Structure formats: C-alpha cells, structure tokens
Amino acid sequence: MSGQSFTQEWWLQRISATVIGLYALLVIALLIINGTPTFAQWQALFNNTAFKAFTLLALIATFYHGLIGVLHVWPDYVKNALVRSALNAYSWLAAAAYSLWAVYILFFLK
C-alpha cells in the first residue's frame, strides 16, 4: 500500500468513528429525553425515513470501521499470504453482506 492509502484510511477511520459517535449520542439523547421506549415508540421512530437513513449510515460506518481495523490486524497474526488473502476476502464479503442485510432490515422488512 502507498502512503496515500494509509492517510486516506486514517481519515476514513476518523470519519466513521465520528458518525458512530454522533449516532450513539443521538440514541442516548432520545433515551434521556423520552425515557424507556415502548415497542410502539421504537416502531414510530424507525418509521421515520431520516432516522432509518442515519441508522444505515451508522451501521455502514461501523462495518467499514471494523473492516479497516481487521485488514490491518490480519498481517500481524497471519503470516501465510494465501491464508491472509482469504481472510481479507472473507472480511470484505462479510462487511458487504452485513451492509446489504442492514438495508433489507431497515427498508424492506415489515
């Protein structure tokens, strides 16, 4: 990898962490303001498209944040290049699958 990609990954890690933190603060603020929500209140909250979109953004940021982290950890512990390549591919596939699953749950599951 070039130095530029490390710098880009560093920034993307910080941006994804910021998105995750903002989402966590939003949920905590909602819980403090409204107290313990009932099922109907959760349902009403997730019927709001903007909240669904922010939830999806936070989930994708979480998956990406974890992906970049694990892609940097594999080389420290897995010395076999073939195994490391397989683990990297599996990590990308898992992150993509989780992202698609989140879209399905948030926007298509009733």
C-alpha positions, 0 to 999 in steps of 0.5 A, a space after each residue: 500500500 502507498 502512503 496515500 492509502 494509509 492517510 486516506 484510511 486514517 481519515 476514513 477511520 476518523 470519519 466513521 468513528 465520528 458518525 458512530 459517535 454522533 449516532 450513539 449520542 443521538 440514541 442516548 439523547 432520545 433515551 434521556 429525553 423520552 425515557 424507556 421506549 415502548 415497542 410502539 415508540 421504537 416502531 414510530 421512530 424507525 418509521 421515520 425515513 431520516 432516522 432509518 437513513 442515519 441508522 444505515 449510515 451508522 451501521 455502514 460506518 461501523 462495518 467499514 470501521 471494523 473492516 479497516 481495523 481487521 485488514 490491518 490486524 490480519 498481517 500481524 497474526 497471519 503470516 501465510 499470504 494465501 491464508 491472509 488473502 482469504 481472510 481479507 476476502 472473507 472480511 470484505 464479503 462479510 462487511 458487504 453482506 452485513 451492509 446489504 442485510 442492514 438495508 433489507 432490515 431497515 427498508 424492506 422488512 415489515 
